[in-house]
Amino acid sequence: MLEVANLSSGYGAVPILRDVSFRAPAGAITLIVGENGAGKTTLLKTLGGFIVPTAGSVRFDGVELTGRKPEDVVACGARLVLDGHRVFPEISVWDNIRLGAVGRRDAGAFAAAVDEVFALFPILKERRNQPAASLSGGQQQMLALAQAFVGSPKLLMCDEPSFGLAQALMPPILKALSDWAARGMAVVIVEQYVDLVLPYASQVIVLDRGRLARQCDAKDFVITRS
């Protein structure tokens, strides 16, 4: 269980999030939505340790994450996949994947995880020995997701997983995220294509100008279009 209580954060003297509270359970996908500038990415970066909150608390599995560095958040079992395919371009696809599993000691489970991501993203297996920079933007986004998964996170946070991807690739990715959640992982997704993610989500968090506007079951959330 991810528990966010009265969380406020921003950039320097510019406040973005204000008094946000919600829970994201293990075994389910939580979808975070809101207009551009609502604070969605700021929220994920704060949860991931990239922004120090000015107030409030973040706890996962009973462990206080508030104010911890990103590497400490990872050590607690949480992974953040930011948009913009954040991978190491100079090294090979395979070495990027191996870096995602730093600290794992169960070689058998790592091998199984690699087989799973190669089945989901066969292009990564095909190009495993090539530099990550040789991949397209969408393929680098696949690599970022694969890198996070092989680390066996208990909490996986994805900021715009569709970034750089053809929409046709999203259903298998969302099916994989749903399967990972079913094994007990807590999955939190920020995504502009709400209608694609909604069928896989258990709950929806709505942000409006940095504040929590609503938290509801996914089945009760209605997409409104202007």
C-alpha positions as CSV (number, residue, x, y, z in Angstrom):
1,M,0.0,0.0,0.0
2,L,1.2,3.4,-1.0
3,E,0.0,6.1,1.4
4,V,0.2,9.8,0.6
5,A,-0.8,12.2,3.3
6,N,-1.2,16.0,3.0
7,L,1.6,16.1,0.4
8,S,2.8,19.5,-0.8
9,S,5.8,20.1,-3.1
10,G,7.0,22.2,-6.0
11,Y,10.1,23.7,-7.7
12,G,12.0,26.1,-5.5
13,A,9.6,28.8,-4.3
14,V,6.9,27.8,-6.8
15,P,4.3,25.5,-5.2
16,I,2.7,22.9,-7.4
17,L,1.1,20.2,-5.2
18,R,-1.0,21.3,-2.3
19,D,-2.2,19.0,0.5
20,V,-2.7,15.9,-1.6
21,S,-3.8,12.7,0.1
22,F,-4.7,9.3,-1.3
23,R,-3.9,5.6,-1.1
24,A,-2.8,3.2,-3.9
25,P,-3.2,-0.4,-3.0
26,A,-1.0,-3.3,-4.0
27,G,-2.4,-5.6,-6.6
28,A,-4.1,-2.8,-8.5
29,I,-3.5,-0.1,-11.0
30,T,-4.1,3.5,-9.9
31,L,-4.7,6.0,-12.7
32,I,-3.8,9.7,-12.1
33,V,-5.5,12.2,-14.4
34,G,-5.8,15.9,-14.8
35,E,-5.3,18.8,-17.2
36,N,-1.8,19.9,-18.3
37,G,-0.2,21.6,-15.3
38,A,-2.4,19.9,-12.8
39,G,0.7,18.5,-11.0
40,K,0.7,14.9,-12.2
41,T,4.4,14.6,-13.1
42,T,5.4,16.7,-10.0
43,L,3.5,14.1,-7.9
44,L,5.4,11.2,-9.4
45,K,8.7,12.9,-9.1
46,T,8.0,13.7,-5.5
47,L,7.0,10.1,-4.8
48,G,10.2,8.9,-6.5
49,G,12.5,11.1,-4.5
50,F,13.4,13.6,-7.2
51,I,11.6,16.5,-5.5
52,V,11.7,17.0,-1.8
53,P,8.2,17.7,-0.4
54,T,7.6,20.9,1.6
55,A,5.0,19.2,3.7
56,G,3.2,15.8,4.2
57,S,4.2,12.2,4.2
58,V,4.8,9.4,1.7
59,R,4.8,5.8,3.0
60,F,5.1,2.5,1.2
61,D,4.8,-0.9,2.8
62,G,4.9,0.9,6.2
63,V,8.3,2.5,5.3
64,E,8.6,6.3,5.4
65,L,9.9,7.5,2.0
66,T,9.4,11.3,2.6
67,G,12.5,13.2,1.6
68,R,14.6,10.1,0.7
69,K,16.9,10.2,-2.3
70,P,15.9,8.4,-5.5
71,E,18.3,5.6,-4.9
72,D,16.9,5.0,-1.4
73,V,13.4,4.9,-2.8
74,V,14.5,2.3,-5.3
75,A,16.1,0.3,-2.5
76,C,12.7,0.3,-0.8
77,G,11.1,-1.4,-3.8
78,A,9.8,1.5,-5.8
79,R,10.6,2.3,-9.4
80,L,9.7,5.4,-11.4
81,V,9.6,5.4,-15.2
82,L,9.5,9.0,-16.4
83,D,8.4,10.0,-19.9
84,G,11.1,10.8,-22.5
85,H,12.7,7.3,-22.5
86,R,15.2,7.9,-19.8
87,V,17.8,5.2,-20.6
88,F,21.6,5.1,-20.8
89,P,22.2,5.7,-24.6
90,E,25.9,4.9,-24.8
91,I,25.6,1.3,-23.5
92,S,23.9,-1.7,-24.9
93,V,20.2,-2.6,-24.6
94,W,21.3,-5.7,-22.6
95,D,23.5,-3.6,-20.2
96,N,20.6,-1.2,-19.6
97,I,18.4,-4.1,-18.7
98,R,21.1,-5.5,-16.4
99,L,21.4,-2.2,-14.6
100,G,17.7,-2.4,-13.8
101,A,18.4,-5.5,-11.8
102,V,21.3,-4.2,-9.7
103,G,20.9,-5.5,-6.2
104,R,18.9,-8.6,-7.2
105,R,20.4,-11.9,-6.0
106,D,17.9,-14.3,-7.4
107,A,19.4,-15.2,-10.8
108,G,16.5,-17.5,-11.7
109,A,13.8,-14.9,-11.1
110,F,15.9,-12.3,-13.1
111,A,16.2,-14.7,-16.1
112,A,12.4,-15.3,-16.0
113,A,11.8,-11.5,-15.9
114,V,14.1,-11.0,-18.9
115,D,12.2,-13.7,-20.8
116,E,9.0,-11.9,-20.0
117,V,10.1,-8.5,-21.2
118,F,11.7,-10.0,-24.3
119,A,8.4,-11.7,-25.1
120,L,6.6,-8.4,-24.6
121,F,9.1,-6.3,-26.5
122,P,10.8,-8.7,-29.0
123,I,12.7,-5.8,-30.6
124,L,14.7,-5.5,-27.4
125,K,15.9,-9.1,-27.7
126,E,16.7,-8.6,-31.4
127,R,18.8,-5.5,-30.6
128,R,20.1,-6.5,-27.2
129,N,23.8,-6.0,-28.2
130,Q,23.2,-2.6,-29.9
131,P,23.6,0.8,-28.1
132,A,20.4,2.0,-26.6
133,A,20.9,5.2,-28.6
134,S,20.3,3.2,-31.8
135,L,16.7,2.5,-30.8
136,S,13.8,4.7,-31.8
137,G,12.1,6.9,-29.1
138,G,9.3,4.4,-28.7
139,Q,11.8,1.5,-28.4
140,Q,13.7,3.4,-25.8
141,Q,10.4,3.8,-23.9
142,M,10.0,0.0,-24.1
143,L,13.5,-0.4,-22.7
144,A,12.8,2.0,-19.8
145,L,9.8,-0.2,-18.9
146,A,11.8,-3.4,-19.2
147,Q,14.6,-2.0,-17.1
148,A,12.1,-1.1,-14.3
149,F,10.4,-4.5,-14.4
150,V,13.4,-6.7,-14.1
151,G,14.3,-4.9,-10.9
152,S,11.2,-6.7,-9.4
153,P,9.6,-3.5,-7.9
154,K,6.8,-3.7,-5.4
155,L,5.7,-0.2,-6.5
156,L,5.9,0.8,-10.2
157,M,5.1,4.4,-11.2
158,C,4.9,5.2,-14.9
159,D,4.7,8.8,-16.3
160,E,3.0,8.7,-19.7
161,P,4.0,5.1,-20.7
162,S,2.6,5.9,-24.2
163,F,5.3,8.5,-24.8
164,G,6.8,7.9,-28.3
165,L,4.8,4.7,-28.8
166,A,2.2,3.9,-31.4
167,Q,-1.2,3.6,-29.7
168,A,-1.4,0.0,-31.1
169,L,1.4,-0.9,-28.7
170,M,-0.3,0.3,-25.6
171,P,-2.9,-2.6,-25.1
172,P,-0.2,-5.3,-24.7
173,I,1.8,-3.0,-22.4
174,L,-1.2,-2.3,-20.3
175,K,-2.1,-6.0,-20.2
176,A,1.4,-6.6,-18.9
177,L,1.1,-3.9,-16.2
178,S,-2.2,-5.4,-15.2
179,D,-0.7,-8.9,-15.0
180,W,2.2,-7.5,-12.9
181,A,-0.3,-5.8,-10.6
182,A,-2.2,-9.0,-10.2
183,R,0.9,-10.6,-8.7
184,G,0.8,-8.0,-5.9
185,M,2.6,-5.0,-7.4
186,A,1.2,-1.5,-6.8
187,V,1.1,0.3,-10.2
188,V,0.5,4.0,-10.5
189,I,0.1,5.4,-14.0
190,V,-0.1,9.0,-15.3
191,E,-1.4,8.8,-18.9
192,Q,-2.9,11.3,-21.4
193,Y,-4.9,8.5,-23.1
194,V,-7.2,8.0,-20.3
195,D,-9.6,5.8,-22.2
196,L,-6.9,3.3,-23.0
197,V,-5.9,2.9,-19.3
198,L,-9.3,3.1,-17.6
199,P,-10.4,-0.5,-18.4
200,Y,-7.3,-1.8,-16.6
201,A,-7.4,0.6,-13.6
202,S,-9.0,-0.1,-10.2
203,Q,-9.2,3.5,-9.1
204,V,-8.7,7.0,-10.5
205,I,-7.1,10.0,-8.8
206,V,-8.1,13.4,-10.3
207,L,-5.7,16.4,-9.8
208,D,-6.8,19.9,-10.4
209,R,-4.3,22.8,-10.1
210,G,-2.2,20.8,-7.7
211,R,-5.0,19.6,-5.4
212,L,-6.8,16.4,-5.1
213,A,-10.2,16.9,-6.8
214,R,-11.5,13.4,-6.6
215,Q,-10.6,9.8,-5.8
216,C,-13.0,7.1,-7.1
217,D,-13.4,3.6,-8.4
218,A,-12.5,3.3,-12.1
219,K,-15.9,2.0,-12.9
220,D,-17.4,5.2,-11.5
221,F,-15.2,7.5,-13.5
222,V,-16.7,9.1,-16.6
223,I,-14.5,10.8,-19.2
224,T,-15.8,14.2,-20.2
225,R,-14.6,15.9,-23.4
226,S,-15.0,19.6,-24.2
